[in-house]
Amino acid sequence: MHISLTPELVARVKAKVESGLYSNASEVIREALRFMDAHEEWIYEIKLARLREQIQMGVDQLKQGQGIRIESRKELDKLFDDLRGEPRS
């Protein structure tokens, strides 16, 4: 496999190796990829927690009688249009 890096990234990889934390550039790249995977998992967990909070807020609002009843496809379409800020013709 061959990859291309900008001069700035090459300098950063070299600096990591020269710091003694890594033996070679491949170790730096592998560590960066592991970090990227961990970061993606962290972002997923944050989004999932936020979704759960939003669902709970909706459930609480329904329990307090703050919900609205949608009785037709037209009303549902209007609700989604309103949420997106789109005018309905």
Order of alpha helices (4+ residues) and beta strands (2+ residues): alpha-alpha-alpha
